[in-house]
Amino acid sequence: MFPKTQIIINPESNQGRTKKRWEHIKEALKFFIKEFKYEFTEKPFQAAEISRAAIKDGMELIVGVGGDGTMNEIANGFFENDRPINPETTLGIVPSGTGSDFCRSLNIPLGLKNALQVITKTPSNTIDIGKVRFRNHSKSEEERFFLNVSDFGIGGEVVHRMNQERMKKKAASYFRILITTFLRYKHKSLRIKIDNEDIPQQNYMIGAISNGRIFGKGMKIAPEASLNDGLFDLVLIKEMKKFEFFRNIYKIYTGTHLSHPKITLFRGRKIVVNPTDSEETVLIEVDGEQVGSLPATFEIIPKSLLVKSNL
């Protein structure tokens, strides 16, 4: 018997294309899953509220239709008071976002039919998740879970600028905005501690706390990361000159950048990051959403979430 299923749809994902495709998606869901309840999100973080209520109501499979930000919200709804509401509840993913990088880390096909075959025919896998404590836009301390990658520095600035472009109803290319952001970006001096050990204070361009392998719409930022090893891969990229950056950026897309002398890979369970200048604002992003700024503490929560995937 197929699990009791709740579908959560973000109609605004993929620049509103999910709403336009909904009837087609719904027919495919009926073919593969047969019976389910569904609900659309109408405001930020509502997906977490819907998934939390659905799990308390006995739903066994929560399927998200949207991008990485939607999946992040849904996964946050699996928890209450830092504990899973029902450890047996499983997350299923129908990718319908502009990037869907988390799906790539899970080896979930981006096509609708193939993604639904993963949900209905593959076993559930237990993965690690991250938890981050940071300073939100109201300057208050906030915590949330994340699935894929959280990063500080230029990545937070890029996502912030992309959000501004979307609000103006302009097409937002991650690569284009990355380039324009880099040209005006001031590298940040940071103090970083990994599992209670300090690393040398440096000027950094990117710091990616990686559970999954891919972020930024296809960048293989942490090509060796594993979703079930109980560790973050922390990829730190030091300050670079313009020519050096442009000459090497393609290597992040191919996952061949870790040998560069200004790029370092660390692994750890707990990572604490502070700006050297406490007055300086260093933005962070979490699963593709710009949520606030440093200081921040990142902790891995091993084997915390069941997900349908091809791991």
C-alpha positions in Angstrom: 0.0 0.0 0.0 1.4 3.4 -1.0 2.2 5.8 1.9 -0.3 8.5 2.8 0.9 11.5 0.7 0.9 15.2 1.0 2.0 17.3 -2.0 3.2 20.9 -1.3 3.5 23.1 -4.4 5.3 26.5 -4.6 3.4 28.0 -7.6 5.9 30.9 -7.9 9.0 28.6 -8.3 10.9 28.5 -11.5 9.8 32.1 -12.1 6.1 31.2 -12.0 6.3 28.3 -14.5 5.3 25.8 -11.8 1.8 27.4 -11.6 1.4 27.3 -15.4 2.5 23.6 -15.5 0.4 22.5 -12.5 -2.3 20.7 -14.4 0.3 18.7 -16.3 2.2 18.0 -13.0 -1.1 17.0 -11.3 -2.0 14.5 -14.0 1.5 12.9 -13.7 1.1 12.7 -9.9 -2.3 11.0 -10.3 -0.7 8.4 -12.6 2.2 7.6 -10.3 0.9 8.2 -6.8 -2.9 7.8 -7.3 -4.2 9.3 -4.1 -2.8 12.4 -2.4 -3.7 15.7 -0.8 -2.2 18.9 -2.1 -1.8 22.5 -1.1 -0.2 25.6 -2.6 2.1 28.0 -0.7 1.1 31.6 -0.7 3.8 33.2 1.6 7.4 32.7 2.7 8.0 29.7 5.0 4.4 28.4 4.6 5.8 25.2 3.2 7.2 24.4 6.6 3.9 25.0 8.3 2.1 22.8 5.8 4.5 19.9 6.1 4.6 20.1 9.9 0.8 20.0 10.1 0.6 17.1 7.5 3.1 15.0 9.5 1.2 15.5 12.7 -1.9 14.5 10.7 -0.3 11.1 9.9 1.1 11.8 6.4 4.0 9.4 5.6 5.3 10.9 2.4 5.7 14.7 1.9 6.4 15.6 -1.8 7.6 19.0 -2.7 7.1 20.6 -6.1 9.5 23.5 -6.4 13.1 24.5 -6.1 15.8 24.2 -3.4 14.2 26.9 -1.2 10.9 25.1 -1.2 12.6 21.8 -0.2 14.4 23.6 2.6 11.1 25.0 4.0 9.4 21.6 3.8 12.3 19.8 5.5 12.3 22.4 8.3 8.7 21.4 8.9 9.8 17.8 9.6 11.2 19.1 12.9 9.8 20.7 16.1 11.9 21.7 19.0 15.0 20.4 17.2 13.5 16.9 17.0 11.9 15.0 14.1 8.1 14.9 14.5 8.0 11.4 12.9 11.4 9.9 12.0 9.7 7.6 9.5 8.2 10.4 7.4 10.0 10.6 4.0 10.7 13.6 1.7 10.0 13.2 -2.0 11.1 15.8 -4.6 9.6 16.9 -7.9 12.2 19.4 -9.1 10.6 22.6 -10.4 13.0 25.4 -9.6 15.5 27.5 -11.4 18.5 25.6 -10.1 17.4 22.4 -8.2 21.0 21.8 -7.1 20.0 19.6 -4.2 18.4 17.2 -6.7 21.7 16.9 -8.5 23.4 16.1 -5.3 20.8 13.3 -4.7 21.1 12.1 -8.3 17.4 12.8 -8.9 16.6 13.4 -12.6 15.2 16.8 -13.4 12.4 15.5 -15.7 8.9 15.1 -14.2 8.4 11.4 -15.2 11.8 10.3 -14.0 11.6 12.2 -10.8 8.2 10.5 -10.0 9.7 7.1 -10.8 12.4 7.8 -8.1 9.6 8.7 -5.6 7.5 5.6 -6.3 10.1 2.9 -7.1 13.3 3.7 -5.2 13.9 3.0 -1.5 14.3 5.8 1.0 17.8 6.9 2.0 18.8 8.5 5.3 20.8 11.7 4.9 22.6 14.2 7.1 21.2 17.7 7.4 22.8 21.0 8.6 21.7 23.4 11.2 22.7 27.0 11.2 22.4 29.7 13.8 22.8 33.2 12.3 21.8 36.9 12.5 18.6 37.5 10.5 17.6 40.7 8.7 16.1 42.1 11.9 19.5 41.6 13.6 18.0 38.8 15.9 19.5 35.4 16.3 17.7 32.7 14.3 18.1 29.0 13.6 17.1 26.8 10.7 18.0 23.5 9.1 19.5 23.2 5.6 19.8 20.3 3.2 22.4 21.1 0.6 24.8 24.1 1.0 25.1 27.2 3.0 27.7 29.8 2.1 29.0 33.2 3.2 30.7 35.9 1.3 30.1 36.6 -2.4 27.5 33.8 -2.6 25.2 35.6 -0.1 25.7 38.9 -2.1 24.8 37.1 -5.4 21.6 35.7 -4.0 20.7 39.1 -2.5 21.2 40.7 -5.9 19.2 37.9 -7.7 16.3 38.5 -5.3 16.4 42.3 -6.2 16.3 41.4 -9.9 13.3 39.1 -9.4 11.4 41.8 -7.5 12.0 44.0 -10.5 10.6 41.2 -12.7 13.9 40.9 -14.5 15.6 37.7 -15.7 18.2 36.7 -13.2 21.2 34.7 -14.5 23.3 33.4 -11.6 26.5 33.5 -13.6 26.0 37.0 -14.9 25.2 38.3 -11.4 28.2 36.4 -10.0 30.5 38.2 -12.4 29.1 41.7 -11.8 29.1 41.1 -8.0 32.7 40.0 -8.1 33.8 43.2 -9.9 32.6 45.3 -7.0 33.0 42.8 -4.1 35.3 43.6 -1.2 36.8 40.4 0.2 36.1 39.8 3.9 38.5 39.1 6.7 37.1 36.2 8.7 37.8 34.2 11.8 36.8 30.5 11.4 36.8 27.7 13.9 36.3 24.0 12.8 35.5 21.5 15.6 37.0 24.0 18.1 40.3 24.5 16.2 41.1 27.9 14.7 42.3 28.2 11.2 44.4 31.1 10.0 42.6 34.4 9.7 42.4 35.3 6.0 40.6 37.4 3.4 38.0 35.1 1.8 35.8 35.4 -1.2 33.7 32.3 -0.7 33.1 29.9 2.2 30.8 27.0 1.3 29.6 24.7 4.1 28.6 21.8 2.0 26.4 18.8 2.8 25.7 18.3 -0.9 28.1 18.7 -3.8 26.4 21.3 -6.0 25.2 24.9 -5.6 24.8 28.1 -7.6 22.9 26.5 -10.5 25.3 23.7 -11.3 28.6 24.7 -9.6 30.3 21.6 -8.2 31.6 23.5 -5.3 32.3 20.4 -3.1 32.8 17.5 -5.5 33.8 15.1 -2.8 31.0 15.9 -0.3 28.8 13.1 0.9 25.2 13.5 2.2 25.6 10.6 4.7 29.2 10.8 6.1 28.4 12.9 9.2 30.7 15.7 8.1 30.5 19.0 6.3 32.9 19.7 3.4 34.0 23.4 4.0 35.4 24.9 0.8 37.3 28.2 1.4 38.3 30.4 -1.5 40.8 33.1 -0.7 40.9 36.6 -2.2 41.7 36.5 -5.9 42.6 39.2 -8.5 40.2 39.7 -11.5 42.3 37.8 -14.0 42.9 34.9 -11.7 39.2 34.6 -10.9 38.1 34.7 -14.5 40.7 32.2 -15.5 39.6 29.7 -12.9 35.9 30.1 -12.5 35.0 27.3 -15.0 36.8 24.8 -12.7 34.1 25.2 -10.1 31.5 24.1 -12.7 33.6 21.0 -13.5 34.6 20.3 -9.9 38.3 20.5 -10.7 39.1 23.6 -8.6 40.2 22.0 -5.3 43.9 21.8 -6.4 44.1 25.5 -6.8 46.6 27.0 -4.2 44.0 29.6 -3.0 41.3 27.0 -2.4 41.2 24.8 0.7 39.0 21.9 1.7 38.3 21.2 5.4 36.0 18.7 6.9 34.2 19.0 10.3 31.0 18.7 12.3 30.8 22.2 13.7 32.0 25.4 12.0 31.9 28.8 13.6 32.4 31.9 11.5 32.8 35.5 12.6 33.9 38.7 10.7 37.2 40.0 12.0 35.5 43.4 12.1 32.3 42.9 14.1 30.8 46.0 12.4 31.2 44.5 8.9 28.1 42.8 7.3 28.9 39.5 5.7 25.8 38.0 4.0 25.0 34.3 4.1 22.7 32.2 2.0 21.1 28.9 2.9 19.9 26.5 0.2 19.7 29.4 -2.3 17.9 31.8 0.0 19.6 34.9 1.4 18.6 34.7 5.1 20.9 37.1 7.0 24.5 37.6 7.9 27.4 36.4 10.1 28.3 35.6 12.8 27.0 32.0 12.2 27.4 28.6 13.6 26.9 25.5 11.4 26.4 22.0 12.8 25.9 18.7 11.0 23.0 16.6 12.2 23.8 13.0 11.1 21.3 10.7 9.5 18.3 12.9 10.3 16.1 12.8 7.2 14.6 10.1 5.0 14.5 11.1 1.3 13.7 9.4 -1.9 16.8 9.5 -4.1 19.3 7.6 -6.2 22.1 7.7 -3.6 
